[in-house]
Amino acid sequence: MTIFPQLDIRLWILAAGRLLSHLGIGFTLFYAPLFFADDVGLSATAIGLGLGSQSLSGMVGRFAGGSMADSPRWGRRRTLLISAAISAVADGCFVLTHGFGGFVLANLLMGLGVGLYWPASEAVVADLTTEHNRNEAFALARLADNLGLSLGVVLGGAVIAMFHAYRLLFALDGLTFVVFYAIVAVAIGETLGKTNPSGSFWQGWGRAMCDRTLQIYVVVNCLFTLFISQSQSTLPLYLNRFTTLDSHAAVGGIFTWAIVLTALCQLPMARWLSRFAQPHALMISLIFWAITFFSTWLVGQQLIGPIPYVFIGLTAMALGTVSYTPIASSLVVGLAPVHLRGVYLSINSMCWAVGYLIGPPLGGWALDNNMSHPFWLWLIVSTVAGGLILWTLQRQLLTQHP
């Protein structure tokens, strides 16, 4: 057995492009709010409204992107090219803006570009794989995303430390989208089948919305994305406020362990989970998340120390993440009719938007209203509910394919 999966060369090229694209995103991920607050002078409320507008246009982009990716007129390749072009223009707006209006416009464009990107990019992976190697292909794509994002955050911090040039970060981010555009234009041909029907542009949404199996999956998928949003928003704040990890450097340091482990385990975990039915693999992910939440409660109660928590809680969090992301995308591809992959994957992507819409405000409310410790116990209960939903999903799949 080889270390790396045997995949279509176009998947490796796409993964390289995704790594580069996420490298640029990492440049600005944490630094954009700081720049527009400290250097441009926008208020926290204004920044929150601007970032919220990106989520709104992202939903629009996902909705349109799913249908565009499935349309013979547009296809996966052209949708990716439009996405990269819009995102590059958005970075140009970030470079030039000096006020709230420009900030909102840049966020609206970036959200639209990113929204168009996800259904088309995931559909390309689905088109170039079979059910036997799809888990590993999606794992490779996620590995590229995570590596690019992590490197971008580190390099962005280095640029800030050396030059204090925030606008340079936006320019570099825009450059990565231009290069990604070139990679898709030159090396990635259209993967949409020539036999795809050319009916009404929006007709696939009616079919998808009435898919009972997809409806069950969407509920549990929103739960998974809510867990991931907690790990990126509420969990760092909780560790900073309620444990002995009372500095930003200490909290950031321990999360480095999870980032490294995520990269190391992504491909091996996907390969190991391929022996299980997909709902069962996702149940394993739920077990890891339950361990994460329980150990977080323990460290908050000072029943375990920070060092054991790093190896228990954050290790479980990393394994929960890598056992979820590729399996979830692969499961959706299996549910989708071939000619509606873009729409189904668009719905899968929208679950992330829902999780991130609910998760951070919910966690913030818990931390501010004396619910910080019980919150993690309620999340454990929600993993049990998720297991029951996955059990129902497995029964539904067996009914369809006995």
C-alpha positions as CSV (number, residue, x, y, z in Angstrom):
1,M,0.0,0.0,0.0
2,T,1.4,3.4,-1.0
3,I,1.5,6.3,1.3
4,F,-0.2,8.6,-1.1
5,P,-3.4,7.6,-2.9
6,Q,-3.4,6.7,-6.6
7,L,-5.5,9.5,-8.1
8,D,-6.0,11.3,-11.4
9,I,-3.2,13.7,-12.0
10,R,-5.8,16.5,-12.4
11,L,-6.8,15.9,-8.7
12,W,-3.2,16.6,-7.6
13,I,-3.1,19.7,-9.8
14,L,-6.4,20.9,-8.2
15,A,-5.1,20.1,-4.8
16,A,-2.0,22.2,-5.5
17,G,-4.3,25.1,-6.6
18,R,-6.5,24.7,-3.5
19,L,-3.4,24.8,-1.3
20,L,-2.3,28.0,-3.0
21,S,-5.7,29.6,-2.8
22,H,-6.0,28.8,1.0
23,L,-2.5,30.1,1.5
24,G,-3.8,33.5,0.4
25,I,-6.9,33.2,2.6
26,G,-4.7,32.4,5.5
27,F,-2.8,35.7,4.9
28,T,-5.9,37.7,5.8
29,L,-8.0,35.3,8.0
30,F,-7.1,36.8,11.4
31,Y,-5.5,40.0,10.3
32,A,-8.2,41.8,8.3
33,P,-10.4,42.7,11.3
34,L,-7.3,44.0,13.2
35,F,-6.3,46.1,10.3
36,F,-9.7,47.7,9.6
37,A,-10.2,48.3,13.3
38,D,-6.7,49.7,14.2
39,D,-5.5,51.3,11.0
40,V,-8.7,52.2,9.1
41,G,-10.7,53.1,12.3
42,L,-13.9,51.0,11.8
43,S,-15.8,50.1,14.9
44,A,-16.3,46.6,16.0
45,T,-19.9,46.8,15.0
46,A,-19.0,48.0,11.5
47,I,-16.5,45.2,11.1
48,G,-19.1,42.6,12.3
49,L,-21.6,43.9,9.8
50,G,-19.1,43.8,7.0
51,L,-18.1,40.2,7.8
52,G,-21.7,39.3,8.2
53,S,-22.4,40.6,4.7
54,Q,-19.7,38.1,3.4
55,S,-21.8,35.2,4.9
56,L,-24.9,36.5,3.2
57,S,-23.4,36.8,-0.2
58,G,-21.7,33.4,0.4
59,M,-25.1,31.8,0.7
60,V,-26.2,33.4,-2.6
61,G,-22.9,32.2,-4.2
62,R,-23.4,28.6,-3.0
63,F,-27.0,28.6,-4.2
64,A,-26.1,29.9,-7.7
65,G,-22.8,27.9,-7.8
66,G,-24.5,24.6,-7.4
67,S,-26.7,25.2,-10.4
68,M,-23.9,26.7,-12.5
69,A,-21.7,23.7,-11.8
70,D,-24.4,21.4,-13.1
71,S,-25.3,23.5,-16.1
72,P,-23.9,22.5,-19.5
73,R,-23.7,26.3,-20.3
74,W,-21.5,27.0,-17.3
75,G,-20.0,23.8,-15.9
76,R,-17.4,23.2,-13.2
77,R,-14.5,24.8,-14.9
78,R,-16.1,28.1,-15.9
79,T,-17.7,28.4,-12.4
80,L,-14.3,28.0,-10.8
81,L,-12.8,30.6,-13.1
82,I,-15.5,33.1,-12.3
83,S,-15.1,32.4,-8.6
84,A,-11.3,33.1,-8.8
85,A,-11.8,36.3,-10.8
86,I,-14.4,37.7,-8.3
87,S,-12.3,36.8,-5.3
88,A,-9.2,38.6,-6.9
89,V,-11.4,41.7,-7.5
90,A,-12.5,41.5,-3.9
91,D,-8.9,41.6,-2.7
92,G,-8.4,44.6,-4.9
93,C,-11.2,46.4,-3.1
94,F,-9.7,45.5,0.2
95,V,-6.4,47.0,-0.9
96,L,-8.0,50.3,-2.0
97,T,-10.8,50.8,0.6
98,H,-10.5,53.4,3.3
99,G,-14.0,53.3,4.7
100,F,-17.1,51.2,5.7
101,G,-18.7,51.2,2.2
102,G,-15.6,49.8,0.5
103,F,-15.2,47.2,3.3
104,V,-18.7,45.9,2.8
105,L,-18.3,45.8,-0.9
106,A,-15.1,43.8,-0.6
107,N,-16.7,41.4,1.8
108,L,-19.8,41.0,-0.4
109,L,-17.6,40.1,-3.4
110,M,-15.4,37.8,-1.4
111,G,-18.4,35.9,-0.1
112,L,-19.8,35.6,-3.6
113,G,-16.5,34.3,-4.9
114,V,-16.0,31.8,-2.1
115,G,-19.7,30.7,-2.4
116,L,-19.3,29.9,-6.1
117,Y,-16.0,28.1,-5.5
118,W,-17.1,25.3,-3.1
119,P,-19.8,23.4,-5.1
120,A,-17.7,23.5,-8.3
121,S,-14.5,22.5,-6.6
122,E,-16.1,19.6,-4.8
123,A,-17.9,18.5,-7.9
124,V,-14.6,18.3,-9.8
125,V,-13.2,15.9,-7.1
126,A,-16.4,13.8,-7.4
127,D,-16.2,13.6,-11.2
128,L,-12.6,12.4,-11.2
129,T,-13.1,9.6,-8.6
130,T,-15.0,6.4,-8.0
131,E,-16.7,5.3,-4.8
132,H,-13.5,3.3,-4.0
133,N,-11.1,6.2,-3.9
134,R,-13.4,9.1,-3.2
135,N,-12.8,9.3,0.5
136,E,-9.0,9.6,0.0
137,A,-9.5,12.1,-2.8
138,F,-11.6,14.4,-0.6
139,A,-9.1,13.8,2.2
140,L,-6.3,15.0,-0.1
141,A,-8.3,18.1,-1.0
142,R,-8.9,18.9,2.7
143,L,-5.2,18.3,3.5
144,A,-4.3,20.9,0.8
145,D,-6.8,23.3,2.3
146,N,-5.5,22.9,5.8
147,L,-1.9,23.1,4.9
148,G,-2.5,26.2,2.8
149,L,-4.5,27.9,5.5
150,S,-2.0,27.1,8.2
151,L,1.0,28.3,6.2
152,G,-0.9,31.4,5.2
153,V,-1.5,32.3,8.9
154,V,2.1,31.8,9.8
155,L,3.5,33.7,6.8
156,G,0.9,36.5,7.2
157,G,2.1,36.9,10.7
158,A,5.7,37.1,9.5
159,V,4.8,39.8,6.9
160,I,3.1,41.9,9.6
161,A,6.0,41.5,12.0
162,M,8.6,42.5,9.4
163,F,6.8,45.2,7.4
164,H,3.5,46.0,9.2
165,A,2.0,46.1,5.7
166,Y,-1.5,44.8,6.0
167,R,-2.5,46.0,2.5
168,L,0.3,43.9,1.2
169,L,-1.4,40.8,2.6
170,F,-4.6,41.6,0.5
171,A,-2.5,42.0,-2.6
172,L,-0.8,38.7,-2.0
173,D,-4.1,37.0,-1.4
174,G,-5.4,38.5,-4.7
175,L,-2.2,37.2,-6.4
176,T,-2.9,33.6,-5.2
177,F,-6.4,33.8,-6.8
178,V,-4.9,35.0,-10.1
179,V,-2.5,32.0,-10.0
180,F,-5.3,29.7,-9.1
181,Y,-7.3,31.0,-12.1
182,A,-4.3,30.3,-14.3
183,I,-4.0,26.7,-13.0
184,V,-7.7,26.0,-13.6
185,A,-7.6,27.6,-17.1
186,V,-4.5,25.7,-18.2
187,A,-4.5,22.4,-16.4
188,I,-8.1,21.5,-15.4
189,G,-10.5,20.7,-18.3
190,E,-14.2,20.6,-17.9
191,T,-15.3,17.5,-16.0
192,L,-19.0,17.9,-16.3
193,G,-20.4,15.0,-18.3
194,K,-21.6,15.8,-21.9
195,T,-24.8,13.9,-21.2
196,N,-25.9,16.3,-18.4
197,P,-29.5,17.4,-19.2
198,S,-29.9,21.1,-20.1
199,G,-33.3,21.7,-18.4
200,S,-34.3,24.6,-16.2
201,F,-31.3,26.2,-14.5
202,W,-32.9,25.8,-11.0
203,Q,-34.8,22.5,-11.5
204,G,-32.2,20.5,-9.5
205,W,-33.1,22.3,-6.3
206,G,-36.7,20.9,-6.3
207,R,-35.3,17.4,-6.6
208,A,-32.7,17.9,-3.9
209,M,-35.1,19.5,-1.4
210,C,-37.5,16.5,-1.7
211,D,-34.8,13.9,-1.1
212,R,-35.7,12.4,2.2
213,T,-32.2,10.9,2.7
214,L,-30.6,14.2,2.1
215,Q,-32.9,15.9,4.5
216,I,-31.8,13.6,7.3
217,Y,-28.2,14.1,6.4
218,V,-28.5,17.9,6.4
219,V,-29.7,17.9,10.0
220,V,-26.7,15.9,11.3
221,N,-24.3,17.8,9.0
222,C,-25.3,21.1,10.5
223,L,-24.6,19.6,13.9
224,F,-21.0,18.6,12.8
225,T,-20.3,22.1,11.4
226,L,-21.6,23.6,14.6
227,F,-19.1,21.5,16.5
228,I,-16.3,22.7,14.3
229,S,-17.4,26.3,14.7
230,Q,-17.2,25.8,18.5
231,S,-13.7,24.5,18.2
232,Q,-12.6,27.7,16.4
233,S,-14.6,30.3,18.3
234,T,-15.9,29.3,21.7
235,L,-13.2,26.8,22.7
236,P,-10.2,29.2,22.6
237,L,-12.1,31.9,24.6
238,Y,-13.2,29.3,27.2
239,L,-9.6,28.0,27.6
240,N,-8.4,31.6,27.9
241,R,-11.0,32.6,30.5
242,F,-11.6,29.6,32.6
243,T,-8.3,27.6,32.7
244,T,-4.7,28.2,33.6
245,L,-4.1,28.9,29.9
246,D,-4.6,32.6,30.5
247,S,-2.6,34.1,27.6
248,H,-3.2,34.3,23.9
249,A,0.2,32.8,23.2
250,A,-0.5,29.7,25.4
251,V,-3.9,29.0,23.8
252,G,-2.4,29.5,20.3
253,G,0.5,27.3,21.1
254,I,-1.7,24.3,22.1
255,F,-3.9,24.7,19.0
256,T,-0.7,24.3,16.9
257,W,-0.7,20.6,18.1
258,A,-4.2,20.1,16.7
259,I,-3.3,21.8,13.4
260,V,-0.2,19.6,12.9
261,L,-2.1,16.4,13.9
262,T,-4.9,17.2,11.5
263,A,-2.4,17.4,8.6
264,L,-0.7,14.2,9.6
265,C,-3.8,12.1,10.1
266,Q,-6.0,13.3,7.2
267,L,-5.0,10.7,4.6
268,P,-4.4,7.7,7.0
269,M,-7.8,8.3,8.7
270,A,-9.7,8.5,5.5
271,R,-8.1,5.2,4.3
272,W,-8.9,3.5,7.6
273,L,-12.5,4.7,7.7
274,S,-13.1,3.4,4.1
275,R,-13.8,-0.1,5.7
276,F,-16.9,1.3,7.4
277,A,-20.3,2.4,6.1
278,Q,-20.2,6.2,5.9
279,P,-22.8,6.8,8.6
280,H,-20.8,4.5,10.9
281,A,-17.6,6.4,10.1
282,L,-19.4,9.6,11.0
283,M,-20.5,8.0,14.3
284,I,-16.8,7.4,15.1
285,S,-16.3,11.1,14.5
286,L,-19.0,11.9,17.0
287,I,-17.2,9.8,19.6
288,F,-14.1,11.9,19.1
289,W,-16.1,15.1,19.5
290,A,-17.8,13.8,22.7
291,I,-14.3,13.1,24.1
292,T,-13.2,16.7,23.1
293,F,-16.2,18.2,24.9
294,F,-15.9,16.1,28.0
295,S,-12.2,16.7,28.4
296,T,-12.9,20.5,27.9
297,W,-15.4,20.3,30.8
298,L,-12.8,18.5,32.9
299,V,-10.1,21.0,32.3
300,G,-12.5,23.8,33.0
301,Q,-13.4,22.2,36.3
302,Q,-9.6,21.8,37.0
303,L,-10.0,18.0,37.2
304,I,-7.2,17.6,34.6
305,G,-4.3,19.9,33.7
306,P,-3.6,21.7,30.5
307,I,-0.9,19.3,29.3
308,P,-3.2,16.1,29.5
309,Y,-5.9,18.2,27.9
310,V,-3.7,18.9,24.9
311,F,-3.1,15.2,24.3
312,I,-6.7,14.1,25.1
313,G,-9.0,17.0,24.1
314,L,-7.2,18.5,21.2
315,T,-6.1,15.1,19.8
316,A,-9.7,14.0,19.8
317,M,-10.7,17.3,18.2
318,A,-8.2,16.8,15.4
319,L,-9.3,13.2,14.8
320,G,-13.0,14.2,14.9
321,T,-12.4,16.7,12.2
322,V,-10.4,14.5,9.9
323,S,-12.9,11.7,10.3
324,Y,-15.7,14.0,9.3
325,T,-14.7,16.3,6.5
326,P,-13.9,13.8,3.6
327,I,-16.5,11.3,4.6
328,A,-19.3,13.9,4.6
329,S,-18.5,15.1,1.1
330,S,-18.1,11.6,-0.2
331,L,-21.5,10.6,1.3
332,V,-23.2,13.5,-0.4
333,V,-21.7,12.5,-3.8
334,G,-23.1,9.1,-3.2
335,L,-26.6,10.5,-2.6
336,A,-26.6,12.8,-5.6
337,P,-27.7,11.9,-9.1
338,V,-24.7,12.4,-11.3
339,H,-26.3,15.4,-13.1
340,L,-27.1,17.1,-9.8
341,R,-23.7,16.8,-8.0
342,G,-23.2,20.5,-7.9
343,V,-26.6,21.2,-6.3
344,Y,-26.2,18.5,-3.7
345,L,-22.7,19.6,-2.8
346,S,-24.0,23.2,-2.6
347,I,-26.4,22.1,0.0
348,N,-23.5,20.3,1.8
349,S,-21.6,23.6,1.8
350,M,-24.6,25.6,3.0
351,C,-24.6,23.4,6.2
352,W,-21.2,25.0,7.0
353,A,-22.8,28.4,6.7
354,V,-25.6,27.4,9.0
355,G,-23.2,25.9,11.6
356,Y,-21.1,29.1,11.6
357,L,-24.2,31.3,11.7
358,I,-25.5,29.5,14.9
359,G,-22.3,28.2,16.6
360,P,-20.3,31.3,17.5
361,P,-23.3,33.4,18.8
362,L,-24.5,30.4,20.8
363,G,-21.1,29.8,22.4
364,G,-20.6,33.4,23.1
365,W,-24.0,33.6,24.8
366,A,-23.1,30.6,27.0
367,L,-19.8,32.2,28.0
368,D,-21.4,35.5,28.9
369,N,-24.4,34.1,30.8
370,N,-22.9,31.8,33.4
371,M,-23.5,28.7,31.2
372,S,-19.8,28.3,30.2
373,H,-19.3,25.0,32.1
374,P,-22.6,23.2,31.4
375,F,-22.4,24.2,27.8
376,W,-19.9,21.5,27.1
377,L,-22.1,18.9,28.7
378,W,-25.0,19.9,26.5
379,L,-22.7,19.5,23.5
380,I,-22.0,15.9,24.6
381,V,-25.8,15.3,24.7
382,S,-26.0,16.6,21.2
383,T,-23.5,14.0,20.0
384,V,-25.9,11.3,21.3
385,A,-28.7,13.0,19.3
386,G,-26.3,13.0,16.3
387,G,-25.7,9.3,16.7
388,L,-29.4,8.6,16.6
389,I,-29.8,10.7,13.4
390,L,-26.9,8.8,11.8
391,W,-28.6,5.5,12.8
392,T,-31.7,6.7,11.1
393,L,-29.7,7.7,8.0
394,Q,-28.1,4.3,7.8
395,R,-31.5,2.6,7.9
396,Q,-32.7,4.9,5.2
397,L,-29.7,4.1,3.0
398,L,-30.3,0.3,3.5
399,T,-33.9,0.8,2.5
400,Q,-32.8,2.4,-0.7
401,H,-29.9,0.0,-1.4
402,P,-30.6,-3.3,0.5
